[in-house]
Amino acid sequence: MITKIYNKIGWLLGAALLTINCSLFTACESELDIEKHGNLGSQDTYYTTDENVNSATASLYLQMRSLFYTWYITMNCLSDDAWAGGSARGDNNDMERLNEYTFDTDNGMIQSLYSGLYSVIYKANLIIDKVEGDTPVMIRAINEAKVFRAWAHFELVTLWGTAPVVDHLLEPSEYRQGNSTPEEHWKLIESDLKTAIESGTLPSKTSVNDEETGIRVTKELAQAFLGKAYLFQGRYSEAATMLDNVINSGKYALFTADAYDMQFRARYNNNCESLFELQKRNDQEQMWNQCDFLMCMIGWRSDVLSYTGTANDIVAQGTYGFLNPRKSLYDAFVDWEMTKGNGTGYRMNKTLLNYDQMVELGVTVNPGASVYGNEGYFTWKTQALKEDCVMDLSGLQILQYNDLKVMRYAEVLLLAAEAHLQNGSAKALDYINQVRTRAQETPLASVTLEDIKAEKRLELCLEAIRYQDLVRWGDAMTVMGEQGKEVPLFSTTGVKWGFQNTNYGFKERNKLLPIPLKEMDVNPNMNKNEGW
């Protein structure tokens, strides 16, 4: 049955691309008035067979996969891990403005993420509200949908705070929802995840190396999401208990089958560390149905680089150079793993490379060229390799089959470490040391919150997690108050600081993102977030 769900992805993606992209609150009746071809039935009759419910579930997964690019880029641009990058100033204005905190209510990335989250919620609500029957397929689909709906509301409440809660399919009279409170969001998130966990319909992996069951939502994934939700609310005891359920299940482990960075390669999709990945396949017949620009965007800026030797043999060329790691991230690795650690820098060297290491690999900046938004550091764990390609398009790398990682076990351990530390439990030390041991670092003798913050930044850097942590810890203003003041260019002669902003940096209002201008224009019931 699991394979059957994903066999539908190829042909459903074409339909998913036609999904209405208007916002939840904009009147869309005219766009829905499409001539029907074939006997598809109505919404009220479609969800009455297992086959159709499986198709709806596949469409929900695809909706999440189509959102991943926007979610990943937006979250990393808002963090202090990376520069926006690209070819030159203005290559992507929306990303630059996010990264430098010069954005306003009309930012296209923010608008796309906001509406995309509601598209996930809409697909989930179709299943929750419309599925009729009590077959195992149907009951499981409803509870999977509740997990997706909870995830989307988690993103909405942690990013926007006052975005509307949508817990059912809206009637036309309900399209223009007003603001909701964080408490209303957390209530729905908790209810959805508890219901899914307690339903008995979500499977657990059969073993730590079960690579099939986990390609869909599991009971442990729902527990991990709920534990994270409790932690973000400061409910540490409940968070610790829920996250321990995942850890004690014995169904997950830190990846050690190969080098640290190999867990991000396509050959190790759905490895033992994965709690949830959005699926890709090494299938040339379906490659155009699952292509996306993520790896192309975040790979090195190929047109200003020369590749020889090992790099020419293994690196997928034809990438655009966005989200280059900052020197502050590299310095954090050096401080934690070299100065305070055992001095090997094992995880650091499997995560990002300095320019000397790039040269050793066979990559040099072309004479007279410069790399925009770069301080001489380059990602490695997110760089596409030729082995990751369904087809190696050397000018446009959009055909990788690396799965899109939403949550992995290292995050669960570090969330649990924080929850136990705040709850006064000695388990915090064990959990952080499991992560450090895998990173070939000396175990800590004691642990503080600052230790967990440092470990989490390095272990999960460039994985769309850092920004929400900085905001909830109250560290964002200190860490990113000067972000965007000026932008670097790197060349063989070193780093020069080019473009300068007069208005920049994380401010008080940035504790919440703005309700997008498009939503405010069409919905008189919405109020702006404070400061916007």
N, C-alpha and C positions, 0 to 999 in steps of 0.2 A: 504493500500500500504506500509506503514511503517513496519508493521509486516511482510509483504511478503519479504521485503528486508532482514530482519534479519533471517527469516526462511531459507534463502539460505546460511547463514553463516556456518552452520555445514558441509554441503557437499562441500562447496567451499574452506573450510580451507585445506582440503586434496590437492586440486589443487594448492592453494596458496603456500603450503609448497614446491611445485615443481617449483615455480617461479625461474627463473635463478638468481643466486646470484652473478654472475659476475658483475663487475662495468660497469657504463655507457659507459666507454671509451675503454673497452677491447673488441676485436673482439669476438663475441659470436655466429657466424653463425652456427658452428657445433653443439652447444648445442641446437639450435632451430630446427635442422633437426631431428624431432621425427615423427615416423610413426603415422598417424592419425587413430583413431578408431571411427567410426561413422561419420555421416554427420554433422560435426561441421561448415563447410563452412570456408571462409577465413576472414582475418581481414576486408577486404573491404565489405563483405556482412553480417558479424555477427551483426554489430551495427545498424541494420535496423528495429528491432522490439522492442517494449517496454519491452518484457520479457527478451530479451538478454541484453538490456541496464540496466535493474534492476540487472541482474547478474553481469554485469561489475561494477556497482556501489557498490554492496556488496563486490566484490573482492577488490575494492579500500579501503573500510573501513577496510577490513581484513588486507590489506597491512600495513595500519597505526597501527592497533592493534598489528601486529607481530613486528613492529619497537619499540613499546612503551618500552619494557624491556630495550633495548640497550640505547634508549634516556634517560630514567629515571635514570638508573644506571650511565651512563656517566656524565650527568649533575650534579648529586648529589656528585659523586666522585670528580669532579672539584671544588666543593664549599667548604666553611669552616664550613658547618653544621655537617659533619659526618666523622668518620674514615672509611677506607675501610673495616676493620674487617675481619671476616672469622674464620677459625679454628686455623691457625698459619701462620707464615711468608711463603709466596709463595702459599697460598691457591688459590689466583687469582692474578697473577703477573700484568696483564693489569690494573686491578682496583687499585692495590697498586701504580703503577707508575703514574696513573692519579691523585690519591689522594695526592701523595707526590711531584708531579711535577718533576718526573725523567723520564717521557715518552719521546719518540722520534717519528720519522715519521712512525715507524712500529707498533705502538700500535694497537692491534686487536679491541679494543672497538671503537676507533676513525675510523678505517677503516670500521667497520660494520655500524656505524652511518652514515658515509658519503655515502656509497653505498646504505644504506637503505633509505635515504632521496631521492636519485635519483630513487629508485624503486617506491616510492610514486609518484614522478613526472611522471615516465613512465606510471603508471596505470592511472594517471589523464590525461596525454596527449593522451592516447588511446581513452578515452571518448571524450575529447575536439576536437580531430582531426578526429575521425572516425564516430562519431554518425551522422546518416543521418535522417533527418525528423524534424518536428517541433511539435510533440505531447508534451503535458505538462510533461510527464515522461522524454522525451529526453531533453527538454530545462532545466528542473530542474537538471538532471544529469550532464549536461555540466557545470552549474553554481556551483554545489557542487564540481565538480572536480577542478574548478578554485580556490575555497577556499582551498582545499587540496594542490594544487600546490603553492599557495601563502604561506601557512604555512611552507611547506618544504623549500621554498626559504628564508623565514624569518630565519629559523634555519641555513641555509647555510651562509647567509650574516652576521649574528651576531656571528657565530662561526668561519667561515673560511674567510669571507670577499671577497676573490677573486675566490671562486669556480665558475665554469661555470654556467651561466644562460641557462636553457633549456626550451624554450617556445613552442616546437613542437616535434613531433616524428622525430628522427634523421635518415637521410639516412646513409648508410654505410660510405660514404665519409665524414660525419660529426662527426663520433664517437670520434675522437681525438680533442675535443674542447680545445681552449686555455682559459686562465684566463678571468674572467669578472670583472667589477668594481662594488663596492658597489652601485653606482648610477644606474647601469643597473638592479641590483637585486631589489632595491626599486621601480624603475619604473614599473617592472613587477608585484611586489606584490601589489602596489597601483592600477594598471590597472585591475588585476584579481579581487581584492576585490570590487572595485567600480562597475565593470560590474556585478558581482554577486548580490551585494546589490540592484542595480538599475534595475535588470532584472524583478523583480516582481514575480519570481518563487520560491524564498526561503521562506518557511513559517515562521510565528512567533508562539510561543506558544499561546494557547487560553487563558491561565491564568497562574498565578504564580505556580499553582499546577498541571499543565499539564505535566504528566510524559511520554507521548508518543511522542509528536511532536519533543521534544528536543533530541531524540536519534539519529536524523540525523541533518545535518547542518541547522541552521536557519539564518535568516536575521541578527538577533542580534549577533550571533556568528561572522559572517563576519564583522559586525561593530566593535566588540570588537577587533578582529585581526587587523583591519585597524587602530583603535585608538592606539593600542600598537605599530604598525609599525611607525605611526607618532611620538609617544613619543620617540621611540628609535632614531629617526632622529633629535630630538630637535624641532619638529614642534608642539609646545605646544598648540597653539590656535586650530589647526585642530584636534589634539588629544582630547582636552577637548570637542569639539563639537561632535565628533564621539562617544566618550565614554558616553557622556550625552544621546545620542540617546538610548543606551542600558538601562541606568538607568531610563530614563523617560518613557521607554516602559511599565514599571510596570509588566513585565513578569518574573522578577527574584527577589529574596529576600534572605537575609542571613538566614541560616538554624537555626531555634529555636524550632523545634518540639520536640526535645529531647536534651540530653546533647551534648556539642560541638563536642566531638569525634565521636558521632554516625553518623554524616554525612558521615564518611568514611567507614561505615559498609555496608555490602551487603543489609541489609534490607531497607536501604535508598538510594539505587541506583536511579539515575535520580531525586533527590530531587530538591526543589525550588532553590537551590543555583547553580545547575549544568548548565553551558553553553555548555559543551561538555564532554561526557564520552564515551569511547570505551566499547562496551557492552559485558557483560557476562550474563549467564542465569543459574538459579538453575534447571538444566535439566540433569538427570543422563544419558539419552540416548545420549546427546551431550557433556558430560563432557570431554571426551578425545579429542574432537575437539577444546576445548577452554582452555585446561590446559596451564599454563605457570609457570615459576620458580620465578616470581617476589616476591610473598609473602613468598615463601620458602627461598629465599635469604636474604630478609631484616628482617625476624623475628629473635627473640633472638636465641643465640647459644645453642640449647636445650641439646646437649650431655654433656655440662659441668654444667648444671643446674638441680636442683631438684624442682619438682612442688608438692605442697600440697594445701589443702583447696580450696579457691576460684580459684586460678590459675589453679589447676588441673581440675577443673570443666569447666572453660570457655575458656582457652587459647589453641589454636591449636599448639601442640608440634610436633617437627620434622622440625625445621627451622635452618638456617645456620649462622646467626649472622653477616651479612654484613651491612654496613652503620649504625654503632652505633653513636648516637649523641655525639658531643664533649662537653666538659665542658664549652667551650666558648659560646656554644648555650644555655646551661642551665644557665650560669651566665647572659647572655643577658636577659633571661626570668626573673630571679631574680631581676636584676637591673630595668627592665622596669615595671614589674607587682608587685613586692614586695616592693622594695626600693622607686621607684618613683611613683608607682601605689597605689592601695587601699589595697594592702597587702594580697589579697585572693589567688592570683596565680591560679585562676580558669582555664584559658586556658592552662597555663603551665602544670598543673596536668592532663589535658586531652590530652596532646601532648606527654610528655615524663615523665619517672619516674626515681628518684634516687634510690640508692640501698636500703635505708631504706624503701622506698615505695614498692619496689619489695618484700622485706622480709614480709612486712605487707600483701601483696597480696598472699604470699605463695610460693615465688620463692627464692631459695638460690643457691649460687655458691657451687659446690661440694667441699668437703675438698681436699686440695692439687691441685685443678684445677685452671686455670686462664682463663679469657675471653680476647682473643687477640683483639687489636685495640679497647680498651674500657677503659673509665675513671670512670666507675661506674654509667653510665647513659644509659637508655634503651628506645627505642621508644615505644610509646603506640598507637598513632593514625594510624600507619601503621602496627601494629602487628595483625596478623590473629587470629581471634577467631573461636572457634568451630562452632558458629552460621553462620560464613561466608563460611563454607565448603559445597560444593555439596556432597563430601564424605570426611570424616576425615581420611586422611592417616597419621598416627601418626609418621611415619618415613620419610615422604617426602611430604610436604604440597604444592601440585601443583594443587589442585582442588578447589580453592576459586572462588566465583562468584562476588567478589567486582569489580564493574566497574573501568576502568582505567581512572582517571581524567586528562583531558588535560587543562581545564580552568574552574574556578568557579567564582561566582559573587564577592567574597571578593577581588579577584585580580582586577576585573574591577573597583571596588570602589577605590582601592589604586592606580591603574594607573591613574584614573581620578583625584584623590586628588593631585598627583604629577603634572599632566598636568595643573590643575587649579592654584596650588601654583606657578608654573613657569610662568603662564600667568597672575598672579596678581589677581586671583579671590577668593572671600571668600568661594566659594563652597568647597574648599579643606578641611576646618575645618569640615564641615558637613559630608563629605564622610569618613574621617578618624575616626570621632567619631561614625559613624554607626558601623564600624568594632570594635572599642573599646567597645561600649555598648554591643554588642553581646558577647564579651570576658569578660563581667562583670567588665570592667575597668572604672574608672572615666573619663568622657569626658575632652578633653583638652580645655583650654581657648584660645589658639593660637597654630599655627602649623608651624613647620619649615621642611626643607627637611630632616634634621637628624631625626625628629620625624617620618616621613613617611618611611625612611629607616629602622628604628628600628621596627616599626609596621609591615612592610612588611616582614622582616626577620622572625618574630615570627609567624605571621599568616600563612605564606606560607612555613615554613621551611620543608625541605625534600620533596618538590613538584617540583623539577627540574627547579626552577626559579632563585635562588640566584646567580648562577655563572654569567649569562649574565648581571644581574643588577650590580654586582661588577665591571665588566669590563667596562660597559658603564658609570657608575658613576666615573670611574677613581680611585676606591678604592681597586682594586684587589691586587696591589703591596703592599699596606700598610697592608691590612688584611691578605694576604696569603704569604707574602714574606718569612716567616719562616716555612711555612707548610711543613711537612715531615721530619723535622730535626731528630725527634725520634718518636717512636711508643710505646704506653702504653699497659700494660697488667693489668687487674684488677682481684684481688682475695679477699678473705675475710680479708686479711691482709692489703689491700689498693692497691694503684696504684704504679706499677714499670714501669720504662721507659727502654724498651728493645732495639730493633733494631735501629741503628742510620745510617743516610745517610750522606755522605760528600758533595753531590751535591743535592740540594733540593729547593723547594719554587718557587712561581710565579715570573717569570722574564719578562723582556720587551717583549721578543718574544712570551710569552704566551697570549698576547692580541689577537692573532689569533691562532687557532689550525693549525697544519701542514697539508698541502695537503698530504694524505697518500702515503707512499712509493710505494705501489702497483700501484697507479695512475701515479706517476712520472716515474716508470719503463716502463710503456707501452705507455705513451703519451709524445712525444717529444715537444708538443706544450704548455705544462704546465710549469709554473715557480713556484718555491718554495715561500711560504710566508716568509717574512723577518725574518731572524734569524734562519731559519730551514735549 
